[in-house]
Amino acid sequence: MKDIKIAIIGLGYVGLPLARLFATKYPVIGFDINTGRIDELRKGHDSTLEVEDDVLQAVLKDSAQMDTGLYCSNQLDDIADCTYYIVTVPTPVDSTNRPILTPLYKASETVGQVLKKGDTVVYESTVYPGVTEDECIPVLEKISGLKFNVDFFAGYSPERINPGDKEHTVEKILKVTSGSTPEVGKKVDALYASVITAGTHLAPSIKVAEAAKVIENSQRDINIAFVNELAKIFNLMGIDTHQVLEAAGTKWNFLPFKPGLVGGHCIGVDPYYLAQKAQEFGYHPEIILAGRRMNDTMGKYVSSEVIKLMVQRDIKIKGSNILVLGITFKENCPDVRNTKAVDVINNLKTYGTNVTIYDPWASSKEVEHEYTMKVIKDVPTEKFDAIVLTVAHKEFLEMELKNMLKPDGILYDVKGILKNDVDGRL
Ligand SMILES: NC(=O)c1ccc[n+]([C@@H]2O[C@H](COP(=O)([O-])OP(=O)(O)OC[C@H]3O[C@@H](n4cnc5c(N)ncnc54)[C@H](O)[C@@H]3O)[C@@H](O)[C@H]2O)c1
């Protein structure tokens, strides 16, 4: 393909791996408003740990003019001669779980300032159906003065990566693509197909591609909510949920979900995007929001189960010392956004307990900034009244947790990874 120059707008967990991949074949400008992020990437380091430093350094260039490679910048001029703009900015929710589209509007304003005839803008951020065409395109038209589907074109290609997953990396995950006209769909699809080794699926429209992504994560959320409900029921009955799931899982069509805390930037957030749009159409989603409600209560549930077990052992709750293992939203990754371990910790503290948080992956600075909590980076040497394993970091599997407890101390395994010898698990 000739004359392709790609700008990736937003170099986070999604944007950087994508920029790195395209940079193996095309000239790519990675654009981000966070100067700290641009500085670290220019030095060849990715603090999200999604792209290894040597892999990043292999494509890095120190000028915006090149045949292939990645140049990182926060300067508009550097993306002015690009022909494809791929937007990978955050799509969070506010404190009442309503979608925040501001980063998408701002990124569209940025692109609008440099948009030229013939260019294509592809959105990758997770959204509800209609955001690309009804929310972002009008901004592009207004700022650029160009006409959609006459002067410039659009596409939507959702991202399916999973932070910390070194097996399912961006090029190994089949990618859904779409375009604002059938021809543009084919062009966008061909662009992705040229780097995604797992192949592509060209959806018939942008709205179909947007809807496909948001239901993937909603389906996962609902399935986890179901097993979380089972865990609550079986705990009351004194039956081990994991043993039940193992037995039921021997049937060919039983789905292998496990109970747990649902946090992070995607699964705990995306269903609210779909719910919001459904409500605008006059439909109140019952199953989607019931799943969200169930999963959002799990942090509190875990902490009250721990306290109950401590009371049963006659451990004095007020002033007791509890070790929480892990504060990231998932294992073996430093991402602490929307982590539900925080709900466990906050609720334990309401009982007057002293909580120590050990996490070898999380950045202490980020946790302090986001949650005003302290994280220790060295294995604690004192003994605890209770240990709650909230995240399945590989380091925790090698620790002798029982030795870190006072006599009669409680070991609670939220992730169900310690198999035996625990006092409680979800
Ligand atoms: N994290 C994941 O694993 C994952 C997986 C699939 C889809 N998604 C979706 O992808 C999107 C991006 O998620 P992420 O995890 O990469 O977010 P992130 O917070 O890691 O990265 C976003 C980056 O965009 C930058 N940014 C924000 N506003 C900008 C603007 N106006 N112009 C330029 N840069 C801007 C930020 O500085 C940041 O570096 C979200 O919609 C998310 O739901 C994420």
The ligand as an SDF file (V2000), in Angstrom:
LIG
                    3D

 44 48  0  0  0  0  0  0  0  0999 V2000
   -6.6060   -1.5830   28.3190 N   0  0  0  0  0  0  0  0  0  0  0  0
   -7.0830   -2.5650   27.5960 C   0  0  0  0  0  0  0  0  0  0  0  0
   -6.6570   -3.6900   27.7210 O   0  0  0  0  0  0  0  0  0  0  0  0
   -8.1520   -2.3440   26.5430 C   0  0  0  0  0  0  0  0  0  0  0  0
   -8.5600   -3.4400   25.7740 C   0  0  0  0  0  0  0  0  0  0  0  0
   -9.5010   -3.2320   24.7880 C   0  0  0  0  0  0  0  0  0  0  0  0
  -10.0300   -1.9650   24.5970 C   0  0  0  0  0  0  0  0  0  0  0  0
   -9.6490   -0.9280   25.3890 N   0  0  0  0  0  0  0  0  0  0  0  0
  -10.2080    0.3910   25.1160 C   0  0  0  0  0  0  0  0  0  0  0  0
   -9.2100    1.1560   24.4500 O   0  0  0  0  0  0  0  0  0  0  0  0
   -9.3130    2.5410   24.8230 C   0  0  0  0  0  0  0  0  0  0  0  0
   -7.9610    3.0140   25.3710 C   0  0  0  0  0  0  0  0  0  0  0  0
   -7.6870    2.2980   26.5590 O   0  0  0  0  0  0  0  0  0  0  0  0
   -6.2420    2.2340   27.2020 P   0  0  0  0  0  0  0  0  0  0  0  0
   -6.2950    1.1550   28.2340 O   0  0  0  0  0  0  0  0  0  0  0  0
   -5.1890    2.1620   26.1520 O   0  0  0  0  0  0  0  0  0  0  0  0
   -6.1750    3.6660   27.9160 O   0  0  0  0  0  0  0  0  0  0  0  0
   -4.8770    4.3610   28.5690 P   0  0  0  0  0  0  0  0  0  0  0  0
   -5.3850    5.2530   29.6170 O   0  0  0  0  0  0  0  0  0  0  0  0
   -3.8680    3.3080   28.9020 O   0  0  0  0  0  0  0  0  0  0  0  0
   -4.2670    5.2010   27.3840 O   0  0  0  0  0  0  0  0  0  0  0  0
   -4.8840    6.2600   26.7980 C   0  0  0  0  0  0  0  0  0  0  0  0
   -3.8150    7.2660   26.3690 C   0  0  0  0  0  0  0  0  0  0  0  0
   -4.4980    8.3000   25.6590 O   0  0  0  0  0  0  0  0  0  0  0  0
   -3.9000    9.5260   26.0360 C   0  0  0  0  0  0  0  0  0  0  0  0
   -4.8720   10.5870   25.7430 N   0  0  0  0  0  0  0  0  0  0  0  0
   -5.9680   10.9410   26.4350 C   0  0  0  0  0  0  0  0  0  0  0  0
   -6.6170   11.9390   25.8040 N   0  0  0  0  0  0  0  0  0  0  0  0
   -5.8930   12.2200   24.6880 C   0  0  0  0  0  0  0  0  0  0  0  0
   -6.0560   13.1510   23.6410 C   0  0  0  0  0  0  0  0  0  0  0  0
   -7.0880   13.9800   23.6070 N   0  0  0  0  0  0  0  0  0  0  0  0
   -5.1200   13.1570   22.6600 N   0  0  0  0  0  0  0  0  0  0  0  0
   -4.0760   12.3160   22.6980 C   0  0  0  0  0  0  0  0  0  0  0  0
   -3.8680   11.4220   23.6570 N   0  0  0  0  0  0  0  0  0  0  0  0
   -4.7780   11.3650   24.6460 C   0  0  0  0  0  0  0  0  0  0  0  0
   -3.5670    9.3710   27.4880 C   0  0  0  0  0  0  0  0  0  0  0  0
   -2.5640   10.2990   27.8770 O   0  0  0  0  0  0  0  0  0  0  0  0
   -3.0850    7.9220   27.5320 C   0  0  0  0  0  0  0  0  0  0  0  0
   -1.6890    7.8060   27.3380 O   0  0  0  0  0  0  0  0  0  0  0  0
  -10.4640    2.6130   25.8110 C   0  0  0  0  0  0  0  0  0  0  0  0
  -11.6410    2.9040   25.1080 O   0  0  0  0  0  0  0  0  0  0  0  0
  -10.5560    1.2030   26.3510 C   0  0  0  0  0  0  0  0  0  0  0  0
  -11.8570    0.8850   26.8030 O   0  0  0  0  0  0  0  0  0  0  0  0
   -8.7020   -1.0960   26.3500 C   0  0  0  0  0  0  0  0  0  0  0  0
  1  2  1  0
  2  3  2  0
  2  4  1  0
  4  5  1  0
  4 44  2  0
  5  6  2  0
  6  7  1  0
  7  8  2  0
  8  9  1  0
  8 44  1  0
  9 10  1  0
  9 42  1  0
 10 11  1  0
 11 12  1  0
 11 40  1  0
 12 13  1  0
 13 14  1  0
 14 15  2  0
 14 16  1  0
 14 17  1  0
 17 18  1  0
 18 19  2  0
 18 20  1  0
 18 21  1  0
 21 22  1  0
 22 23  1  0
 23 24  1  0
 23 38  1  0
 24 25  1  0
 25 26  1  0
 25 36  1  0
 26 27  1  0
 26 35  1  0
 27 28  2  0
 28 29  1  0
 29 30  1  0
 29 35  2  0
 30 31  1  0
 30 32  2  0
 32 33  1  0
 33 34  2  0
 34 35  1  0
 36 37  1  0
 36 38  1  0
 38 39  1  0
 40 41  1  0
 40 42  1  0
 42 43  1  0
M  CHG  2   8   1  16  -1
M  END
$$$$
